[in-house]
Amino acid sequence: MNSIVVGLQWGDEGKGKIVQHLSKSHDWVVRFSGGPNAGHTIYYNGQKFIHHLIPSGTKNNKLFISRGTLVDLEVLNDEIKSMERIFPEIRNNIYISAWCRVISPIEKDLDIKIEELKGSNAVGTTKRGIGPTVADDAHRAGLRIFDFFSEEKLRRKLTTLALISKPLIGDVDVDNILESLLKEFKKIKVRVKEASINGSVLFEATQAIMLDPMYGTYPYVTSTSCLPSSAPYFSGLFNKNPEVFGVFKAYTTRVGSGPFPTEIFDEESEKLRKAGGEFGSTTGRSRRCGWIDLPLLKYACDVANVDHLIMTKADVLNGFDRIGVCQEYEGEVLPYALESARPKVDYVKGWKNLQDIAFKDFLSVIERIVKRKVEYISFGPKEEDIKPI
């Protein structure tokens, strides 16, 4: 059976751990979207590792970075080197599509400058060059890995990018950028091949449904699709038909700007942030925290056509006297108009542990609103800290 793991909120739901858990029953793990703006924290034999580009599998999986992924060559090489120290076998099991878009220093500088120019309207990007790289690709001026097989072609494309970006960031040293990019490319060149995939596939999504540019809280979204329905297109694997595992936290967090109807600002927010370790794995930024938003969760489940629900970080709420739950809004729920949304937050009794009847009641409320059963509960940072219910 083929599967896909997607986030159902604004990211940081703990998808990496779920991918690691499910990878044991799959032959391949395939990354199909996003770029180094993603960060999946995994523990391998007690060692903490943050994935930015390599799928979150194990030494027994073959790992494919497919064509929908944006690649920063330096980040990728550093990640491969670090992962080889944990799993030496992994060096022979990583494949990279020649169609992947490549982030250059030009796009990173553009990302910083564009956010600066937006001022109070900035969306809070990770400054990793994601948006400008997607834009350059839409202009048919972006870099793909297959461009690197011809130094002359690569130089021409970099020169074009330099001219396009000059009004915003000024002159750039094309020769220096070319040299540094080719140096990094040579390290991964042997891995560049379209994988001949046999066996079961686990697709690893990045970011989350509410950050999708077409279905999320635009313009406060990412630049690549987060929906499971986009996995075949961006991976090139059209005949896999994966079942969808949707991951959500027992509460809600968000990084960067954008509407957050159930956000809390009092001492409970800080308690939640500290208890959940809510700091970005990619940026280190403090995450905004709030109560679970069930109308938005149902919207995400419906858009993603979720087959299986997985709740993470339920244990973080252990010991809270009361837990906030948004069961409905006053009026229609429109992802692009959440600034004016009026959520109705009620409070349910807190719980001491996950065996408490109050926690089971909390699950019942979720299942009633989203019209799906929560099938797994994840607690703690380790891969084995997950159980069916």
C-alpha positions as a Markdown table, in Angstrom:
| # | Residue | x | y | z |
|---|---|---|---|---|
| 1 | Met | 0.0 | 0.0 | 0.0 |
| 2 | Asn | 1.3 | 3.5 | -0.9 |
| 3 | Ser | 0.8 | 6.3 | 1.6 |
| 4 | Ile | 1.3 | 10.0 | 2.0 |
| 5 | Val | 1.7 | 12.1 | 5.2 |
| 6 | Val | 0.4 | 15.7 | 5.2 |
| 7 | Gly | 0.0 | 18.4 | 7.8 |
| 8 | Leu | -3.5 | 19.8 | 8.5 |
| 9 | Gln | -2.7 | 23.1 | 10.2 |
| 10 | Trp | 0.1 | 25.6 | 9.5 |
| 11 | Gly | 3.0 | 23.2 | 9.7 |
| 12 | Asp | 5.1 | 21.9 | 12.5 |
| 13 | Glu | 2.6 | 19.2 | 13.3 |
| 14 | Gly | 5.3 | 16.5 | 13.7 |
| 15 | Lys | 5.0 | 15.0 | 10.2 |
| 16 | Gly | 8.7 | 13.9 | 10.2 |
| 17 | Lys | 8.2 | 11.5 | 13.1 |
| 18 | Ile | 5.1 | 10.1 | 11.5 |
| 19 | Val | 7.0 | 9.6 | 8.2 |
| 20 | Gln | 9.8 | 7.8 | 10.1 |
| 21 | His | 7.3 | 5.5 | 11.8 |
| 22 | Leu | 5.4 | 4.6 | 8.6 |
| 23 | Ser | 8.6 | 4.3 | 6.6 |
| 24 | Lys | 9.2 | 0.9 | 8.2 |
| 25 | Ser | 6.4 | -0.6 | 6.2 |
| 26 | His | 7.4 | 1.1 | 2.9 |
| 27 | Asp | 10.3 | 0.5 | 0.5 |
| 28 | Trp | 10.7 | 4.1 | -0.7 |
| 29 | Val | 10.2 | 7.5 | 0.9 |
| 30 | Val | 9.7 | 10.3 | -1.7 |
| 31 | Arg | 9.9 | 14.1 | -1.1 |
| 32 | Phe | 7.7 | 15.9 | -3.6 |
| 33 | Ser | 7.4 | 19.6 | -2.7 |
| 34 | Gly | 8.9 | 22.5 | -0.7 |
| 35 | Gly | 12.5 | 23.2 | -0.1 |
| 36 | Pro | 15.0 | 23.9 | 2.7 |
| 37 | Asn | 12.3 | 26.0 | 4.3 |
| 38 | Ala | 10.9 | 22.8 | 5.8 |
| 39 | Gly | 12.3 | 21.2 | 8.9 |
| 40 | His | 11.4 | 17.7 | 10.2 |
| 41 | Thr | 13.0 | 16.8 | 13.5 |
| 42 | Ile | 13.8 | 13.1 | 13.9 |
| 43 | Tyr | 15.6 | 11.1 | 16.5 |
| 44 | Tyr | 17.8 | 8.3 | 15.2 |
| 45 | Asn | 19.0 | 6.0 | 18.1 |
| 46 | Gly | 18.7 | 8.9 | 20.4 |
| 47 | Gln | 20.5 | 11.4 | 18.1 |
| 48 | Lys | 18.5 | 14.4 | 17.1 |
| 49 | Phe | 18.5 | 15.2 | 13.3 |
| 50 | Ile | 16.7 | 17.9 | 11.4 |
| 51 | His | 15.7 | 17.0 | 7.8 |
| 52 | His | 15.4 | 19.9 | 5.4 |
| 53 | Leu | 15.6 | 18.1 | 2.1 |
| 54 | Ile | 16.3 | 14.4 | 2.6 |
| 55 | Pro | 13.1 | 12.4 | 3.2 |
| 56 | Ser | 12.7 | 11.2 | 6.8 |
| 57 | Gly | 13.2 | 7.5 | 6.2 |
| 58 | Thr | 15.5 | 4.9 | 7.8 |
| 59 | Lys | 18.6 | 3.0 | 6.6 |
| 60 | Asn | 16.3 | 0.4 | 5.1 |
| 61 | Asn | 14.6 | 2.8 | 2.7 |
| 62 | Lys | 15.5 | 4.2 | -0.6 |
| 63 | Leu | 15.0 | 8.0 | -0.6 |
| 64 | Phe | 14.0 | 10.1 | -3.6 |
| 65 | Ile | 14.1 | 13.9 | -3.8 |
| 66 | Ser | 11.7 | 14.3 | -6.7 |
| 67 | Arg | 11.2 | 17.0 | -9.3 |
| 68 | Gly | 8.8 | 19.2 | -7.3 |
| 69 | Thr | 11.4 | 19.9 | -4.6 |
| 70 | Leu | 13.4 | 23.1 | -4.5 |
| 71 | Val | 17.1 | 22.3 | -3.7 |
| 72 | Asp | 19.7 | 24.3 | -2.0 |
| 73 | Leu | 22.9 | 22.4 | -3.0 |
| 74 | Glu | 24.9 | 23.5 | 0.0 |
| 75 | Val | 22.2 | 22.6 | 2.4 |
| 76 | Leu | 21.7 | 19.2 | 0.7 |
| 77 | Asn | 25.3 | 18.3 | 0.8 |
| 78 | Asp | 25.6 | 19.3 | 4.5 |
| 79 | Glu | 22.6 | 17.2 | 5.2 |
| 80 | Ile | 23.9 | 14.1 | 3.4 |
| 81 | Lys | 27.2 | 14.4 | 5.1 |
| 82 | Ser | 25.6 | 14.6 | 8.5 |
| 83 | Met | 23.2 | 11.7 | 7.8 |
| 84 | Glu | 26.0 | 9.5 | 6.6 |
| 85 | Arg | 27.6 | 9.8 | 10.1 |
| 86 | Ile | 24.4 | 8.1 | 11.5 |
| 87 | Phe | 23.7 | 5.8 | 8.6 |
| 88 | Pro | 26.7 | 5.1 | 6.4 |
| 89 | Glu | 24.5 | 2.9 | 4.2 |
| 90 | Ile | 22.4 | 6.0 | 3.2 |
| 91 | Arg | 25.1 | 7.2 | 0.7 |
| 92 | Asn | 23.9 | 4.6 | -1.8 |
| 93 | Asn | 20.2 | 5.1 | -1.2 |
| 94 | Ile | 19.6 | 8.8 | -2.1 |
| 95 | Tyr | 18.4 | 9.7 | -5.5 |
| 96 | Ile | 17.8 | 13.2 | -6.8 |
| 97 | Ser | 15.7 | 14.2 | -9.9 |
| 98 | Ala | 17.5 | 16.2 | -12.5 |
| 99 | Trp | 14.2 | 18.3 | -12.8 |
| 100 | Cys | 14.6 | 19.8 | -9.3 |
| 101 | Arg | 14.7 | 23.6 | -9.2 |
| 102 | Val | 17.9 | 24.9 | -7.7 |
| 103 | Ile | 18.0 | 27.9 | -5.3 |
| 104 | Ser | 20.9 | 30.3 | -6.0 |
| 105 | Pro | 22.3 | 33.1 | -3.8 |
| 106 | Ile | 20.5 | 35.5 | -6.1 |
| 107 | Glu | 17.1 | 34.2 | -5.0 |
| 108 | Lys | 18.1 | 34.3 | -1.3 |
| 109 | Asp | 19.1 | 38.0 | -1.6 |
| 110 | Leu | 15.8 | 38.6 | -3.5 |
| 111 | Asp | 13.8 | 36.9 | -0.7 |
| 112 | Ile | 15.3 | 39.2 | 1.9 |
| 113 | Lys | 14.9 | 42.3 | -0.2 |
| 114 | Ile | 11.3 | 41.6 | -1.2 |
| 115 | Glu | 10.2 | 41.0 | 2.4 |
| 116 | Glu | 11.9 | 44.2 | 3.4 |
| 117 | Leu | 10.1 | 46.2 | 0.7 |
| 118 | Lys | 6.7 | 44.7 | 1.8 |
| 119 | Gly | 7.2 | 46.3 | 5.2 |
| 120 | Ser | 4.1 | 45.7 | 7.4 |
| 121 | Asn | 2.7 | 43.4 | 4.7 |
| 122 | Ala | 5.6 | 41.0 | 4.9 |
| 123 | Val | 4.5 | 37.4 | 5.2 |
| 124 | Gly | 7.4 | 36.2 | 7.4 |
| 125 | Thr | 9.3 | 33.9 | 5.0 |
| 126 | Thr | 12.3 | 31.8 | 6.1 |
| 127 | Lys | 14.5 | 33.9 | 3.8 |
| 128 | Arg | 15.7 | 30.7 | 2.1 |
| 129 | Gly | 14.9 | 31.9 | -1.5 |
| 130 | Ile | 11.8 | 29.7 | -2.0 |
| 131 | Gly | 9.4 | 32.3 | -3.4 |
| 132 | Pro | 11.8 | 34.0 | -5.8 |
| 133 | Thr | 13.0 | 30.6 | -7.1 |
| 134 | Val | 9.4 | 29.6 | -7.9 |
| 135 | Ala | 8.9 | 33.0 | -9.5 |
| 136 | Asp | 12.0 | 32.7 | -11.6 |
| 137 | Asp | 10.9 | 29.2 | -12.7 |
| 138 | Ala | 7.6 | 30.6 | -13.8 |
| 139 | His | 9.5 | 33.2 | -15.8 |
| 140 | Arg | 11.4 | 30.3 | -17.5 |
| 141 | Ala | 14.6 | 31.7 | -16.1 |
| 142 | Gly | 15.1 | 29.5 | -13.1 |
| 143 | Leu | 17.8 | 26.9 | -12.6 |
| 144 | Arg | 17.2 | 23.2 | -12.8 |
| 145 | Ile | 19.7 | 20.5 | -11.8 |
| 146 | Phe | 20.0 | 19.4 | -15.5 |
| 147 | Asp | 21.4 | 22.8 | -16.3 |
| 148 | Phe | 24.5 | 22.0 | -14.3 |
| 149 | Phe | 25.7 | 19.4 | -16.8 |
| 150 | Ser | 26.7 | 22.3 | -19.1 |
| 151 | Glu | 28.8 | 25.0 | -17.5 |
| 152 | Glu | 28.1 | 27.3 | -20.5 |
| 153 | Lys | 24.3 | 26.9 | -20.2 |
| 154 | Leu | 24.5 | 27.5 | -16.5 |
| 155 | Arg | 26.5 | 30.7 | -16.9 |
| 156 | Arg | 24.0 | 32.0 | -19.4 |
| 157 | Lys | 21.1 | 31.4 | -17.1 |
| 158 | Leu | 22.8 | 32.9 | -14.1 |
| 159 | Thr | 23.6 | 36.0 | -16.2 |
| 160 | Thr | 19.9 | 36.3 | -17.1 |
| 161 | Leu | 19.0 | 35.9 | -13.4 |
| 162 | Ala | 21.5 | 38.6 | -12.5 |
| 163 | Leu | 19.9 | 41.0 | -15.0 |
| 164 | Ile | 16.4 | 40.3 | -13.9 |
| 165 | Ser | 17.2 | 40.8 | -10.2 |
| 166 | Lys | 19.5 | 43.9 | -10.7 |
| 167 | Pro | 16.8 | 46.5 | -10.0 |
| 168 | Leu | 16.2 | 45.0 | -6.6 |
| 169 | Ile | 19.6 | 43.8 | -5.4 |
| 170 | Gly | 22.1 | 45.5 | -7.6 |
| 171 | Asp | 25.0 | 43.8 | -9.4 |
| 172 | Val | 26.1 | 40.3 | -8.4 |
| 173 | Asp | 29.3 | 38.4 | -9.1 |
| 174 | Val | 28.1 | 35.7 | -11.6 |
| 175 | Asp | 31.6 | 34.1 | -11.8 |
| 176 | Asn | 31.7 | 33.6 | -8.0 |
| 177 | Ile | 28.2 | 32.2 | -7.8 |
| 178 | Leu | 28.9 | 29.9 | -10.8 |
| 179 | Glu | 32.0 | 28.5 | -9.1 |
| 180 | Ser | 30.3 | 27.9 | -5.8 |
| 181 | Leu | 27.3 | 26.2 | -7.3 |
| 182 | Leu | 29.4 | 23.9 | -9.5 |
| 183 | Lys | 31.5 | 23.0 | -6.5 |
| 184 | Glu | 28.4 | 21.8 | -4.6 |
| 185 | Phe | 26.9 | 20.1 | -7.7 |
| 186 | Lys | 29.9 | 17.9 | -8.2 |
| 187 | Lys | 29.3 | 16.4 | -4.7 |
| 188 | Ile | 25.8 | 15.2 | -5.6 |
| 189 | Lys | 26.3 | 14.6 | -9.4 |
| 190 | Val | 26.5 | 10.8 | -9.0 |
| 191 | Arg | 23.1 | 10.8 | -7.2 |
| 192 | Val | 21.2 | 12.7 | -10.0 |
| 193 | Lys | 19.0 | 10.1 | -11.7 |
| 194 | Glu | 15.3 | 9.4 | -12.0 |
| 195 | Ala | 14.6 | 6.6 | -9.6 |
| 196 | Ser | 13.2 | 3.4 | -11.0 |
| 197 | Ile | 10.8 | 2.8 | -8.2 |
| 198 | Asn | 9.6 | -0.7 | -7.4 |
| 199 | Gly | 7.8 | -1.5 | -4.2 |
| 200 | Ser | 5.6 | 0.6 | -1.9 |
| 201 | Val | 6.0 | 4.3 | -1.7 |
| 202 | Leu | 5.6 | 6.8 | 1.2 |
| 203 | Phe | 5.2 | 10.4 | 0.1 |
| 204 | Glu | 6.5 | 13.1 | 2.5 |
| 205 | Ala | 4.7 | 16.4 | 2.3 |
| 206 | Thr | 6.0 | 19.6 | 3.6 |
| 207 | Gln | 4.4 | 22.6 | 5.3 |
| 208 | Ala | 0.7 | 22.0 | 5.6 |
| 209 | Ile | -2.8 | 22.4 | 4.0 |
| 210 | Met | -3.4 | 25.9 | 5.5 |
| 211 | Leu | -0.1 | 27.1 | 3.9 |
| 212 | Asp | -1.1 | 25.9 | 0.4 |
| 213 | Pro | -1.0 | 28.8 | -2.1 |
| 214 | Met | -4.4 | 27.8 | -3.6 |
| 215 | Tyr | -6.3 | 26.5 | -0.6 |
| 216 | Gly | -4.6 | 28.1 | 2.4 |
| 217 | Thr | -4.6 | 31.5 | 4.1 |
| 218 | Tyr | -3.3 | 33.4 | 1.0 |
| 219 | Pro | -1.1 | 35.5 | 0.9 |
| 220 | Tyr | 0.4 | 34.1 | 4.1 |
| 221 | Val | 1.3 | 30.8 | 2.5 |
| 222 | Thr | 4.2 | 28.9 | 1.1 |
| 223 | Ser | 5.0 | 28.9 | -2.7 |
| 224 | Thr | 4.5 | 25.2 | -3.5 |
| 225 | Ser | 1.5 | 22.9 | -3.3 |
| 226 | Cys | 0.9 | 21.1 | 0.0 |
| 227 | Leu | -2.0 | 19.0 | -1.1 |
| 228 | Pro | -1.7 | 15.2 | -1.4 |
| 229 | Ser | -3.4 | 15.4 | -4.8 |
| 230 | Ser | -0.3 | 17.2 | -6.1 |
| 231 | Ala | 2.1 | 14.4 | -5.2 |
| 232 | Pro | 1.7 | 12.5 | -8.5 |
| 233 | Tyr | 2.3 | 15.6 | -10.6 |
| 234 | Phe | 5.4 | 16.8 | -8.6 |
| 235 | Ser | 6.9 | 13.4 | -8.2 |
| 236 | Gly | 6.2 | 11.9 | -11.6 |
| 237 | Leu | 4.7 | 8.8 | -9.9 |
| 238 | Phe | 1.2 | 8.8 | -11.3 |
| 239 | Asn | 0.1 | 5.3 | -10.6 |
| 240 | Lys | 0.7 | 5.1 | -6.8 |
| 241 | Asn | -2.7 | 6.3 | -5.5 |
| 242 | Pro | -1.6 | 6.8 | -1.8 |
| 243 | Glu | -3.9 | 6.6 | 1.2 |
| 244 | Val | -3.7 | 9.9 | 3.1 |
| 245 | Phe | -2.5 | 10.2 | 6.7 |
| 246 | Gly | -3.4 | 13.7 | 8.1 |
| 247 | Val | -1.4 | 15.0 | 11.0 |
| 248 | Phe | -2.5 | 17.6 | 13.5 |
| 249 | Lys | -1.5 | 18.9 | 16.9 |
| 250 | Ala | -3.9 | 18.8 | 19.9 |
| 251 | Tyr | -3.5 | 22.6 | 19.8 |
| 252 | Thr | -2.5 | 25.0 | 17.0 |
| 253 | Thr | 0.7 | 26.9 | 16.2 |
| 254 | Arg | 1.8 | 29.2 | 13.5 |
| 255 | Val | 5.2 | 30.7 | 12.5 |
| 256 | Gly | 5.4 | 34.1 | 10.8 |
| 257 | Ser | 2.6 | 36.5 | 9.9 |
| 258 | Gly | -1.0 | 35.8 | 8.9 |
| 259 | Pro | -4.4 | 35.3 | 10.6 |
| 260 | Phe | -4.7 | 33.0 | 13.5 |
| 261 | Pro | -8.2 | 33.1 | 14.9 |
| 262 | Thr | -7.6 | 30.9 | 18.0 |
| 263 | Glu | -4.3 | 32.4 | 19.0 |
| 264 | Ile | -3.8 | 33.1 | 22.7 |
| 265 | Phe | -1.6 | 35.7 | 24.3 |
| 266 | Asp | -1.8 | 35.3 | 28.0 |
| 267 | Glu | 0.3 | 33.2 | 30.4 |
| 268 | Glu | -1.3 | 30.0 | 29.0 |
| 269 | Ser | 0.3 | 30.8 | 25.6 |
| 270 | Glu | 3.8 | 30.9 | 27.1 |
| 271 | Lys | 3.1 | 27.8 | 29.1 |
| 272 | Leu | 2.0 | 26.0 | 25.9 |
| 273 | Arg | 5.0 | 27.3 | 24.0 |
| 274 | Lys | 7.5 | 26.0 | 26.7 |
| 275 | Ala | 5.7 | 22.7 | 27.3 |
| 276 | Gly | 5.6 | 21.9 | 23.5 |
| 277 | Gly | 9.1 | 23.3 | 22.7 |
| 278 | Glu | 7.4 | 25.5 | 20.1 |
| 279 | Phe | 10.4 | 27.0 | 18.4 |
| 280 | Gly | 11.0 | 26.5 | 14.6 |
| 281 | Ser | 13.4 | 23.7 | 13.6 |
| 282 | Thr | 14.4 | 25.7 | 10.5 |
| 283 | Thr | 14.4 | 29.3 | 11.8 |
| 284 | Gly | 14.5 | 28.9 | 15.6 |
| 285 | Arg | 11.7 | 31.5 | 15.8 |
| 286 | Ser | 9.1 | 31.2 | 18.6 |
| 287 | Arg | 5.9 | 29.8 | 17.3 |
| 288 | Arg | 2.6 | 31.6 | 17.9 |
| 289 | Cys | 0.3 | 29.3 | 20.0 |
| 290 | Gly | -3.4 | 28.9 | 20.2 |
| 291 | Trp | -6.2 | 26.4 | 20.8 |
| 292 | Ile | -7.3 | 23.8 | 18.3 |
| 293 | Asp | -9.5 | 25.1 | 15.5 |
| 294 | Leu | -11.9 | 22.4 | 14.5 |
| 295 | Pro | -13.7 | 24.2 | 11.6 |
| 296 | Leu | -10.3 | 24.8 | 9.9 |
| 297 | Leu | -9.2 | 21.2 | 10.7 |
| 298 | Lys | -12.4 | 19.9 | 9.1 |
| 299 | Tyr | -11.8 | 22.1 | 6.0 |
| 300 | Ala | -8.2 | 20.8 | 5.7 |
| 301 | Cys | -9.4 | 17.2 | 6.1 |
| 302 | Asp | -12.0 | 17.6 | 3.4 |
| 303 | Val | -9.5 | 19.4 | 1.0 |
| 304 | Ala | -6.9 | 16.7 | 1.6 |
| 305 | Asn | -9.4 | 13.9 | 1.5 |
| 306 | Val | -7.9 | 12.4 | 4.6 |
| 307 | Asp | -8.2 | 8.7 | 5.2 |
| 308 | His | -6.4 | 8.4 | 8.6 |
| 309 | Leu | -6.1 | 11.1 | 11.4 |
| 310 | Ile | -3.1 | 11.3 | 13.7 |
| 311 | Met | -2.9 | 13.6 | 16.7 |
| 312 | Thr | 0.5 | 14.7 | 17.9 |
| 313 | Lys | 1.6 | 16.4 | 21.1 |
| 314 | Ala | -1.5 | 15.4 | 23.1 |
| 315 | Asp | 0.7 | 15.0 | 26.1 |
| 316 | Val | 1.8 | 18.6 | 26.0 |
| 317 | Leu | -1.6 | 19.6 | 27.3 |
| 318 | Asn | -1.3 | 17.2 | 30.3 |
| 319 | Gly | -1.9 | 19.2 | 33.5 |
| 320 | Phe | -3.8 | 22.1 | 32.0 |
| 321 | Asp | -6.9 | 22.9 | 34.0 |
| 322 | Arg | -8.9 | 23.7 | 30.9 |
| 323 | Ile | -8.4 | 23.3 | 27.2 |
| 324 | Gly | -9.7 | 25.7 | 24.6 |
| 325 | Val | -11.6 | 24.3 | 21.6 |
| 326 | Cys | -13.1 | 26.2 | 18.7 |
| 327 | Gln | -16.1 | 24.2 | 17.5 |
| 328 | Glu | -17.6 | 26.8 | 15.2 |
| 329 | Tyr | -17.4 | 30.3 | 13.8 |
| 330 | Glu | -20.0 | 33.1 | 13.7 |
| 331 | Gly | -20.5 | 33.0 | 9.9 |
| 332 | Glu | -18.8 | 31.3 | 7.1 |
| 333 | Val | -15.2 | 29.9 | 7.3 |
| 334 | Leu | -13.2 | 31.4 | 4.4 |
| 335 | Pro | -9.4 | 30.7 | 4.6 |
| 336 | Tyr | -8.6 | 33.9 | 2.6 |
| 337 | Ala | -10.7 | 36.1 | 5.0 |
| 338 | Leu | -9.7 | 34.8 | 8.5 |
| 339 | Glu | -8.6 | 38.3 | 9.6 |
| 340 | Ser | -12.3 | 39.1 | 10.1 |
| 341 | Ala | -13.3 | 35.6 | 11.4 |
| 342 | Arg | -15.2 | 35.4 | 14.6 |
| 343 | Pro | -14.3 | 32.0 | 16.2 |
| 344 | Lys | -16.3 | 30.8 | 19.2 |
| 345 | Val | -13.9 | 29.2 | 21.7 |
| 346 | Asp | -15.3 | 27.1 | 24.5 |
| 347 | Tyr | -13.4 | 25.4 | 27.2 |
| 348 | Val | -13.4 | 21.7 | 28.2 |
| 349 | Lys | -12.0 | 20.1 | 31.3 |
| 350 | Gly | -8.3 | 19.4 | 31.2 |
| 351 | Trp | -6.6 | 16.1 | 31.9 |
| 352 | Lys | -3.8 | 14.7 | 33.9 |
| 353 | Asn | -2.7 | 12.0 | 31.4 |
| 354 | Leu | -3.9 | 10.5 | 28.2 |
| 355 | Gln | -5.8 | 7.7 | 30.0 |
| 356 | Asp | -8.0 | 10.4 | 31.6 |
| 357 | Ile | -11.7 | 10.3 | 30.6 |
| 358 | Ala | -11.4 | 14.1 | 29.9 |
| 359 | Phe | -9.0 | 13.4 | 27.1 |
| 360 | Lys | -11.3 | 10.8 | 25.6 |
| 361 | Asp | -14.1 | 13.4 | 25.7 |
| 362 | Phe | -11.8 | 15.9 | 23.9 |
| 363 | Leu | -11.2 | 13.3 | 21.2 |
| 364 | Ser | -15.0 | 12.8 | 20.9 |
| 365 | Val | -15.5 | 16.5 | 20.3 |
| 366 | Ile | -12.9 | 16.5 | 17.5 |
| 367 | Glu | -14.3 | 13.4 | 15.8 |
| 368 | Arg | -17.8 | 14.8 | 15.9 |
| 369 | Ile | -16.8 | 18.0 | 14.2 |
| 370 | Val | -14.3 | 16.7 | 11.6 |
| 371 | Lys | -16.4 | 13.6 | 11.0 |
| 372 | Arg | -13.4 | 11.3 | 11.1 |
| 373 | Lys | -11.9 | 9.1 | 13.7 |
| 374 | Val | -8.6 | 9.9 | 15.3 |
| 375 | Glu | -6.7 | 6.6 | 14.8 |
| 376 | Tyr | -3.3 | 7.3 | 16.3 |
| 377 | Ile | -1.9 | 9.4 | 19.1 |
| 378 | Ser | 1.7 | 10.6 | 19.1 |
| 379 | Phe | 3.3 | 11.6 | 22.3 |
| 380 | Gly | 7.0 | 12.4 | 23.1 |
| 381 | Pro | 9.8 | 13.0 | 20.6 |
| 382 | Lys | 10.7 | 9.4 | 19.8 |
| 383 | Glu | 9.5 | 7.5 | 16.8 |
| 384 | Glu | 8.1 | 4.7 | 19.0 |
| 385 | Asp | 6.0 | 7.2 | 21.0 |
| 386 | Ile | 2.9 | 6.6 | 18.9 |
| 387 | Lys | 0.1 | 4.3 | 19.4 |
| 388 | Pro | -3.2 | 3.3 | 17.8 |
| 389 | Ile | -6.4 | 4.1 | 19.7 |
